[in-house]
Amino acid sequence: MSSEGSHVLNQTIQSIFQNHKNSLQGQSAQSLKKRGLDPKELELAVTVLLVDLASADQEFDPSEYHVIQNGLMRLFGTGKHEVTQLIHQAKSTLANLRGVSRFGELLNRNLDHEQKIAVMEVIEEVIQADGQEDGYETYLRHKFAGMLGIKLTELNGATE
């Protein structure tokens, strides 16, 4: 196959996957709205968990910010400007809150198993972002997995 033919084939395959992804995101948003839940509520709930985790060592590292930004873009298609707003909203929420369990419960009730795994993968990326995993981050990994009803053995490369 010529390089031009290979390029066309590659573009076609990418287009198929993007259309499938867009279709799934649209179906998820529609099913949430039928249940009276704004998808933005789930987006904020995930952001609260991620910001809580990133702040666990008392330092919100720039690498953690970028991981959160990329994770929200992957999970929800969130734009860069929206990520900044969500992180500020999550910080404000955490400052006036005792615990994050209601956000974990919201996610557990409204995400399917694959979506929960995807959230846990972003959580794992945040833990690894600064190159140092402390005991409290390990504790939060277990806590968040429990809130989402996920066993850590279900995650790639994670250990219990």
C-alpha positions as CSV (number, residue, x, y, z in Angstrom):
1,M,0.0,0.0,0.0
2,S,1.3,3.4,-0.9
3,S,2.1,6.0,1.9
4,E,-0.9,8.1,0.6
5,G,-3.2,5.1,0.8
6,S,-1.9,4.3,4.3
7,H,-2.5,7.9,5.4
8,V,-6.1,7.8,4.1
9,L,-6.7,4.5,5.9
10,N,-5.3,5.9,9.1
11,Q,-7.5,9.0,8.8
12,T,-10.6,6.8,8.2
13,I,-9.8,4.7,11.3
14,Q,-9.3,7.7,13.5
15,S,-12.6,9.2,12.2
16,I,-14.4,6.0,13.0
17,F,-13.1,5.9,16.6
18,Q,-13.8,9.7,17.1
19,N,-17.4,9.2,15.9
20,H,-17.8,6.2,18.2
21,K,-16.4,8.2,21.2
22,N,-18.7,11.2,20.4
23,S,-21.7,8.9,20.1
24,L,-21.0,7.3,23.5
25,Q,-20.5,10.7,25.2
26,G,-23.8,11.9,23.7
27,Q,-25.6,8.8,24.9
28,S,-24.2,9.2,28.4
29,A,-25.2,12.9,28.6
30,Q,-28.8,12.0,27.4
31,S,-29.2,9.2,29.9
32,L,-28.0,11.5,32.7
33,K,-30.4,14.2,31.7
34,K,-33.3,11.7,31.7
35,R,-32.4,11.0,35.4
36,G,-32.4,14.7,36.1
37,L,-28.7,15.0,36.5
38,D,-26.5,17.5,34.7
39,P,-23.3,16.0,33.4
40,K,-21.5,19.0,34.8
41,E,-22.3,17.7,38.3
42,L,-20.3,14.5,37.5
43,E,-17.5,16.6,36.0
44,L,-17.3,18.7,39.2
45,A,-17.5,15.5,41.4
46,V,-14.5,14.0,39.6
47,T,-12.6,17.3,39.8
48,V,-13.2,17.5,43.6
49,L,-11.8,14.0,44.0
50,L,-8.8,14.8,41.8
51,V,-8.1,18.2,43.5
52,D,-8.4,16.6,46.9
53,L,-5.9,14.0,45.9
54,A,-3.5,16.5,44.3
55,S,-3.6,18.7,47.5
56,A,-3.0,15.7,49.8
57,D,0.7,16.5,50.2
58,Q,-0.1,20.2,50.8
59,E,1.4,21.1,47.4
60,F,-0.6,21.2,44.2
61,D,2.2,20.5,41.8
62,P,2.0,21.8,38.2
63,S,2.4,18.3,36.9
64,E,-0.7,17.2,38.8
65,Y,-2.6,20.2,37.3
66,H,-1.7,19.0,33.8
67,V,-2.7,15.4,34.6
68,I,-6.0,16.7,35.9
69,Q,-6.5,18.8,32.8
70,N,-5.7,16.0,30.5
71,G,-7.9,13.5,32.5
72,L,-10.9,15.8,32.4
73,M,-10.4,16.4,28.7
74,R,-10.3,12.6,28.1
75,L,-13.3,11.8,30.4
76,F,-15.6,14.7,29.6
77,G,-14.1,16.7,26.6
78,T,-13.5,19.6,29.0
79,G,-11.7,22.6,27.5
80,K,-8.7,24.2,29.1
81,H,-10.6,27.3,30.3
82,E,-13.3,25.1,31.8
83,V,-10.7,23.0,33.6
84,T,-9.4,26.2,35.3
85,Q,-12.9,27.1,36.4
86,L,-13.6,23.6,37.7
87,I,-10.4,23.4,39.7
88,H,-11.2,26.8,41.3
89,Q,-14.7,25.6,42.1
90,A,-13.4,22.3,43.5
91,K,-10.9,24.1,45.7
92,S,-13.7,26.4,47.0
93,T,-15.9,23.4,47.6
94,L,-13.2,21.5,49.4
95,A,-12.5,24.5,51.6
96,N,-16.1,24.5,52.8
97,L,-16.6,20.7,53.1
98,R,-15.9,17.9,55.5
99,G,-15.0,15.0,53.3
100,V,-15.7,14.1,49.7
101,S,-18.0,11.1,50.2
102,R,-21.1,12.7,48.7
103,F,-19.1,13.2,45.5
104,G,-18.0,9.6,45.5
105,E,-21.5,8.4,46.0
106,L,-22.8,10.6,43.2
107,L,-20.2,9.1,40.8
108,N,-20.9,5.6,42.1
109,R,-24.6,5.9,41.4
110,N,-24.2,7.5,37.9
111,L,-21.2,6.1,36.2
112,D,-21.0,2.7,34.6
113,H,-18.2,0.3,35.5
114,E,-16.0,1.4,32.5
115,Q,-16.4,5.0,33.4
116,K,-15.4,4.3,37.1
117,I,-12.3,2.5,35.9
118,A,-11.4,5.5,33.7
119,V,-11.8,7.8,36.7
120,M,-9.6,5.5,38.8
121,E,-7.0,5.6,36.0
122,V,-6.8,9.4,36.2
123,I,-6.6,9.2,40.0
124,E,-3.6,6.8,39.5
125,E,-2.0,9.3,37.1
126,V,-2.4,12.2,39.6
127,I,-0.7,10.0,42.3
128,Q,2.2,9.3,40.0
129,A,2.4,12.8,38.5
130,D,4.9,14.3,41.0
131,G,7.1,11.2,41.1
132,Q,6.4,10.6,44.8
133,E,3.7,8.6,46.3
134,D,3.1,9.2,50.0
135,G,1.0,7.2,52.5
136,Y,-1.9,9.6,52.4
137,E,-2.1,9.3,48.6
138,T,-2.1,5.5,48.9
139,Y,-4.9,5.8,51.5
140,L,-7.0,8.1,49.2
141,R,-6.5,5.6,46.3
142,H,-8.1,2.9,48.4
143,K,-10.8,5.2,49.7
144,F,-11.8,6.5,46.3
145,A,-11.8,3.0,44.8
146,G,-14.1,1.9,47.6
147,M,-16.4,4.8,47.0
148,L,-16.6,3.9,43.3
149,G,-17.0,0.2,44.0
150,I,-13.8,-0.7,42.2
151,K,-11.3,-3.3,43.2
152,L,-7.7,-2.0,42.8
153,T,-6.9,-5.4,41.1
154,E,-9.1,-4.3,38.2
155,L,-6.7,-1.5,37.3
156,N,-3.7,-1.9,35.0
157,G,-0.5,-1.9,37.0
158,A,-2.2,-1.1,40.4
159,T,-1.4,-3.1,43.4
160,E,-3.5,-3.5,46.6
